Amino acid sequence: MAKKNDWVQIHIDVLKPEERATNIPEDTRAVPLEMWVKGRLENESAELGDAVTITTKTGRKVDGTLCAVNPSFRHNFGDYVPELDQIEETVKTILFGGRNDA
């Protein structure tokens, strides 16, 4: 349950699949264009899945479906890829003649 002024995240389907541009790849065109926005809840209270209004840090009012309360950042740079070590060494050799201090 979220209450007014809680930091929340909403979800919006910006375009339905049939509204997508025809010059984009078919697998992209087959799904909606989605957007997630964070801001302060304007409604007195709401539960996940409710239609709500938020105010973003820039002052925009945005309507959408409540999908998270106190959302955290969950991005990373992916899993370790061993091949990138070899690429690094190859690039250093090409650019710096094999010096490892560059």
C-alpha positions as CSV (number, residue, x, y, z in Angstrom):
1,M,0.0,0.0,0.0
2,A,1.3,3.4,-0.9
3,K,0.2,6.7,0.5
4,K,0.3,10.3,-0.8
5,N,3.8,11.6,-1.4
6,D,5.4,8.2,-1.3
7,W,8.2,7.7,-3.8
8,V,6.8,5.3,-6.4
9,Q,7.2,4.0,-10.0
10,I,4.4,3.8,-12.6
11,H,4.2,1.9,-15.9
12,I,2.6,3.3,-19.0
13,D,2.0,1.7,-22.4
14,V,3.0,4.6,-24.7
15,L,2.0,2.9,-27.9
16,K,0.1,-0.3,-28.6
17,P,1.7,-2.7,-31.1
18,E,-0.7,-1.6,-33.8
19,E,0.3,2.0,-33.3
20,R,4.1,1.4,-33.7
21,A,6.0,2.7,-36.7
22,T,6.0,0.3,-39.7
23,N,9.7,0.8,-40.4
24,I,11.0,-0.8,-37.2
25,P,11.9,-4.5,-36.9
26,E,8.9,-6.8,-36.7
27,D,9.8,-8.3,-33.3
28,T,9.9,-4.7,-31.9
29,R,6.7,-3.8,-33.6
30,A,4.9,-6.8,-32.1
31,V,5.2,-5.4,-28.5
32,P,4.0,-2.1,-26.9
33,L,6.3,0.8,-26.4
34,E,6.5,1.0,-22.6
35,M,7.7,3.6,-20.2
36,W,8.4,3.6,-16.4
37,V,8.4,6.8,-14.5
38,K,9.3,7.6,-10.9
39,G,7.8,10.3,-8.7
40,R,5.7,11.3,-5.7
41,L,2.2,9.7,-5.5
42,E,-0.6,12.3,-5.8
43,N,-3.4,9.9,-4.8
44,E,-4.3,9.6,-1.1
45,S,-3.5,5.9,-1.2
46,A,-3.0,3.2,-3.8
47,E,-2.1,-0.5,-4.2
48,L,0.1,-2.1,-6.8
49,G,-1.9,-2.2,-10.1
50,D,-4.0,0.8,-9.4
51,A,-4.3,3.7,-11.8
52,V,-2.5,6.7,-10.2
53,T,-1.0,10.1,-10.8
54,I,2.5,11.0,-9.8
55,T,4.5,14.2,-9.8
56,T,8.1,13.8,-11.1
57,K,11.1,15.6,-9.8
58,T,10.8,18.0,-12.7
59,G,7.2,18.8,-11.7
60,R,5.4,16.9,-14.5
61,K,2.1,15.2,-13.6
62,V,2.0,11.7,-15.1
63,D,-0.8,9.1,-15.0
64,G,0.0,5.4,-15.1
65,T,-0.3,2.0,-13.3
66,L,1.4,1.8,-9.9
67,C,4.1,-0.9,-10.2
68,A,6.5,-0.2,-7.3
69,V,6.7,1.6,-4.0
70,N,10.2,3.0,-3.0
71,P,11.8,1.5,-6.1
72,S,15.5,0.9,-6.1
73,F,18.0,1.0,-8.9
74,R,18.6,-2.5,-10.3
75,H,21.0,-2.1,-13.2
76,N,24.5,-3.5,-13.6
77,F,27.0,-4.0,-16.3
78,G,26.2,-7.6,-17.0
79,D,28.0,-10.9,-16.3
80,Y,31.8,-11.3,-16.7
81,V,32.8,-12.0,-20.3
82,P,36.2,-13.7,-20.6
83,E,36.6,-12.7,-24.2
84,L,36.7,-9.1,-23.2
85,D,40.1,-9.7,-21.5
86,Q,41.5,-10.9,-24.8
87,I,40.0,-8.0,-26.6
88,E,41.6,-5.6,-24.1
89,E,45.0,-7.1,-24.6
90,T,44.7,-7.0,-28.4
91,V,43.6,-3.3,-28.4
92,K,46.5,-2.4,-26.0
93,T,48.9,-4.2,-28.3
94,I,47.6,-2.4,-31.4
95,L,47.4,1.1,-29.7
96,F,50.4,1.0,-27.4
97,G,52.7,-1.6,-28.8
98,G,52.0,-4.1,-26.0
99,R,52.7,-1.7,-23.1
100,N,50.5,-2.6,-20.2
101,D,50.8,0.8,-18.5
102,A,48.4,2.6,-20.8
